[in-house]
Amino acid sequence: MQVLESEQFAKPPTHIAIIMDGNGRWASARGLPRVAGHQRGAEAVRVVVESCRDLGISYLTLYAFSSENWNRPPSEVDDLMALLRHYLRREIVELHGNNVRVRFIGNRAPLAQDINSLIDEAESKTSDNSGLTLTIAVNYGSHNEILGACKSIAVAVADGSLSLDSITEEVFDRYLDTVNTPPPDLLIRTSGEKRLSNFLLWQLAYSELIFMDALWPDFTKRQLEEAVSEYHGRDRRYGARNA
């Protein structure tokens, strides 16, 4: 990919979010079980994390398992949970060594106890790291997140710790799973699908959206660089008009 001279010095997006789609189709196209696609997709995660560090990205958020994914066949859900365990056991040491801070968002209550323990360990071990912040969305759904924030705010108003007049967008942000994380500048979705699938609906209000045909297991640093290059070509006006 040819990089324009102006892009060589352009400030990278602070936060990239990715909907990692196409693992199953990648496996089916090769006559492999779906779990093989998920395994290959986990390898693509490592590539993208390393690439974001190289490009100077500060925040990366990955949609790993949605609250709707429980509707998949139990065998596939089991495979995904096993892969999550494997990732947490294998990758955290390396991520920590590379100064990556790891966070998780989503409803963790339905997850197995050992997975929650591994998540706690990963977040605790990397909490003081100052490099890339990697946020992994597991059992995450934006509707549930926003509803939970509304309920928490309602409780705070009812007990007098928060006044109705003090509720602003900034206050609302503090009740979301992504508290202390800037909104994504850029959302990438792979596999050619063009929808948000209940992912970061509040946070993506002014994000640039890029939909790519590449299936997630085939996603490389080159595709990431192409998306960032396209991002630099966008005119982000946030509802205003050009002069």
C-alpha positions as semicolon CSV with decimal commas, in nm:
position;residue;x (nm);y (nm);z (nm)
1;M;0,000;0,000;0,000
2;Q;0,138;0,339;-0,096
3;V;0,137;0,586;0,193
4;L;0,095;0,952;0,108
5;E;0,365;1,182;0,242
6;S;0,108;1,377;0,445
7;E;-0,007;1,055;0,611
8;Q;0,344;0,969;0,729
9;F;0,320;1,253;0,982
10;A;-0,055;1,240;1,052
11;K;-0,159;1,181;1,411
12;P;-0,296;0,827;1,446
13;P;-0,649;0,777;1,576
14;T;-0,644;0,759;1,954
15;H;-0,897;0,477;1,979
16;I;-0,988;0,204;1,730
17;A;-1,274;-0,038;1,787
18;I;-1,313;-0,355;1,582
19;I;-1,604;-0,592;1,524
20;M;-1,415;-0,911;1,443
21;D;-1,645;-1,087;1,198
22;G;-1,604;-1,378;0,958
23;N;-1,435;-1,655;1,156
24;G;-1,705;-1,908;1,074
25;R;-1,712;-1,821;0,705
26;W;-1,335;-1,842;0,689
27;A;-1,348;-2,196;0,828
28;S;-1,643;-2,306;0,613
29;A;-1,470;-2,187;0,296
30;R;-1,184;-2,424;0,380
31;G;-1,397;-2,718;0,487
32;L;-1,287;-2,676;0,849
33;P;-1,491;-2,675;1,171
34;R;-1,596;-2,331;1,293
35;V;-1,364;-2,356;1,591
36;A;-1,069;-2,352;1,348
37;G;-1,185;-2,010;1,230
38;H;-1,207;-1,884;1,586
39;Q;-0,857;-2,016;1,657
40;R;-0,719;-1,842;1,350
41;G;-0,907;-1,529;1,453
42;A;-0,726;-1,532;1,788
43;E;-0,398;-1,522;1,598
44;A;-0,524;-1,216;1,410
45;V;-0,588;-1,049;1,747
46;R;-0,219;-1,079;1,831
47;V;-0,123;-0,924;1,495
48;V;-0,360;-0,631;1,541
49;V;-0,249;-0,562;1,898
50;E;0,115;-0,552;1,785
51;S;0,023;-0,337;1,486
52;C;-0,168;-0,086;1,699
53;R;0,135;-0,053;1,925
54;D;0,357;0,005;1,621
55;L;0,121;0,270;1,482
56;G;0,094;0,460;1,810
57;I;-0,271;0,376;1,880
58;S;-0,352;0,434;2,247
59;Y;-0,677;0,235;2,278
60;L;-0,802;-0,078;2,102
61;T;-1,144;-0,229;2,178
62;L;-1,236;-0,571;2,037
63;Y;-1,586;-0,722;2,022
64;A;-1,506;-1,079;2,126
65;F;-1,841;-1,222;2,241
66;S;-2,176;-1,045;2,230
67;S;-2,467;-1,096;2,467
68;E;-2,652;-1,244;2,168
69;N;-2,380;-1,502;2,098
70;W;-2,525;-1,727;2,370
71;N;-2,788;-1,815;2,106
72;R;-2,526;-2,003;1,903
73;P;-2,509;-2,384;1,931
74;P;-2,383;-2,486;2,278
75;S;-2,083;-2,665;2,127
76;E;-1,968;-2,344;1,956
77;V;-2,019;-2,141;2,274
78;D;-1,810;-2,397;2,463
79;D;-1,538;-2,369;2,200
80;L;-1,538;-1,990;2,228
81;M;-1,514;-2,003;2,608
82;A;-1,230;-2,255;2,586
83;L;-1,051;-2,026;2,342
84;L;-1,099;-1,732;2,581
85;R;-0,943;-1,937;2,862
86;H;-0,653;-2,029;2,638
87;Y;-0,600;-1,668;2,532
88;L;-0,603;-1,542;2,890
89;R;-0,354;-1,806;3,003
90;R;-0,121;-1,777;2,706
91;E;-0,122;-1,412;2,605
92;I;-0,142;-1,207;2,924
93;V;0,222;-1,256;3,018
94;E;0,334;-1,132;2,677
95;L;0,087;-0,843;2,680
96;H;0,210;-0,742;3,023
97;G;0,569;-0,761;2,904
98;N;0,479;-0,526;2,621
99;N;0,328;-0,270;2,862
100;V;-0,030;-0,336;2,742
101;R;-0,312;-0,266;2,986
102;V;-0,597;-0,517;2,955
103;R;-0,958;-0,436;3,043
104;F;-1,284;-0,624;2,998
105;I;-1,634;-0,484;2,948
106;G;-1,968;-0,663;2,948
107;N;-2,177;-0,860;3,194
108;R;-1,941;-1,109;3,355
109;A;-2,200;-1,275;3,582
110;P;-2,291;-1,558;3,338
111;L;-1,925;-1,645;3,274
112;A;-1,767;-1,946;3,443
113;Q;-1,590;-1,880;3,770
114;D;-1,248;-1,977;3,636
115;I;-1,287;-1,735;3,343
116;N;-1,379;-1,453;3,581
117;S;-1,074;-1,537;3,791
118;L;-0,851;-1,522;3,484
119;I;-1,006;-1,188;3,385
120;D;-0,947;-1,048;3,735
121;E;-0,587;-1,166;3,722
122;A;-0,530;-1,014;3,377
123;E;-0,675;-0,677;3,475
124;S;-0,486;-0,668;3,803
125;K;-0,153;-0,775;3,652
126;T;-0,164;-0,512;3,378
127;S;-0,340;-0,230;3,563
128;D;-0,031;-0,011;3,597
129;N;0,084;-0,048;3,238
130;S;0,100;0,276;3,042
131;G;0,110;0,159;2,680
132;L;-0,179;0,044;2,464
133;T;-0,507;-0,014;2,650
134;L;-0,668;-0,329;2,511
135;T;-1,038;-0,357;2,598
136;I;-1,208;-0,689;2,527
137;A;-1,588;-0,695;2,513
138;V;-1,719;-1,029;2,644
139;N;-2,091;-1,094;2,692
140;Y;-2,132;-0,732;2,594
141;G;-2,442;-0,568;2,451
142;S;-2,481;-0,193;2,420
143;H;-2,854;-0,198;2,498
144;N;-2,783;-0,375;2,827
145;E;-2,498;-0,134;2,902
146;I;-2,713;0,175;2,845
147;L;-3,006;0,026;3,038
148;G;-2,774;-0,055;3,328
149;A;-2,640;0,301;3,327
150;C;-2,994;0,440;3,336
151;K;-3,085;0,216;3,630
152;S;-2,772;0,317;3,823
153;I;-2,843;0,685;3,760
154;A;-3,205;0,638;3,871
155;V;-3,084;0,481;4,197
156;A;-2,837;0,767;4,251
157;V;-3,112;1,026;4,197
158;A;-3,348;0,840;4,428
159;D;-3,098;0,823;4,714
160;G;-2,998;1,186;4,670
161;S;-2,637;1,130;4,565
162;L;-2,709;1,272;4,219
163;S;-2,945;1,552;4,124
164;L;-3,158;1,533;3,813
165;D;-3,034;1,868;3,688
166;S;-2,670;1,757;3,714
167;I;-2,708;1,471;3,464
168;T;-2,512;1,555;3,150
169;E;-2,358;1,348;2,874
170;E;-2,030;1,356;3,066
171;V;-2,202;1,228;3,381
172;F;-2,378;0,956;3,182
173;D;-2,041;0,846;3,039
174;R;-1,922;0,768;3,392
175;Y;-2,194;0,505;3,433
176;L;-2,099;0,313;3,118
177;D;-1,864;0,014;3,101
178;T;-1,617;0,227;2,905
179;V;-1,565;0,486;3,180
180;N;-1,227;0,663;3,150
181;T;-1,193;0,550;2,788
182;P;-1,229;0,805;2,506
183;P;-1,489;0,726;2,239
184;P;-1,356;0,542;1,933
185;D;-1,229;0,761;1,652
186;L;-1,260;0,470;1,412
187;L;-1,472;0,154;1,399
188;I;-1,368;-0,128;1,168
189;R;-1,593;-0,422;1,087
190;T;-1,461;-0,712;0,882
191;S;-1,635;-0,966;0,652
192;G;-1,834;-0,713;0,450
193;E;-2,124;-0,682;0,695
194;K;-2,245;-0,323;0,744
195;R;-2,410;-0,302;1,084
196;L;-2,310;-0,225;1,443
197;S;-2,464;-0,536;1,603
198;N;-2,535;-0,372;1,939
199;F;-2,174;-0,262;1,987
200;L;-2,083;0,068;2,160
201;L;-2,393;0,246;2,032
202;W;-2,350;0,546;2,264
203;Q;-1,974;0,568;2,218
204;L;-1,978;0,545;1,836
205;A;-2,198;0,851;1,784
206;Y;-1,927;1,043;1,593
207;S;-1,687;0,765;1,503
208;E;-1,577;0,703;1,148
209;L;-1,710;0,366;1,026
210;I;-1,515;0,147;0,786
211;F;-1,650;-0,185;0,661
212;M;-1,395;-0,417;0,503
213;D;-1,450;-0,733;0,298
214;A;-1,159;-0,923;0,456
215;L;-1,264;-1,201;0,692
216;W;-1,123;-1,153;1,039
217;P;-0,873;-1,444;1,028
218;D;-0,721;-1,282;0,717
219;F;-0,694;-0,938;0,876
220;T;-0,335;-0,811;0,880
221;K;-0,138;-0,500;0,957
222;R;-0,183;-0,397;0,595
223;Q;-0,563;-0,390;0,631
224;L;-0,528;-0,191;0,951
225;E;-0,300;0,059;0,779
226;E;-0,547;0,089;0,491
227;A;-0,829;0,164;0,736
228;V;-0,619;0,425;0,915
229;S;-0,526;0,579;0,578
230;E;-0,894;0,604;0,487
231;Y;-0,967;0,752;0,829
232;H;-0,712;1,027;0,762
233;G;-0,899;1,109;0,441
234;R;-1,228;1,164;0,619
235;D;-1,355;1,512;0,716
236;R;-1,469;1,485;1,079
237;R;-1,706;1,779;1,138
238;Y;-1,901;1,656;1,443
239;G;-2,223;1,806;1,307
240;A;-2,066;2,138;1,205
241;R;-2,012;2,260;0,848
242;N;-1,694;2,343;0,665
243;A;-1,583;2,705;0,662
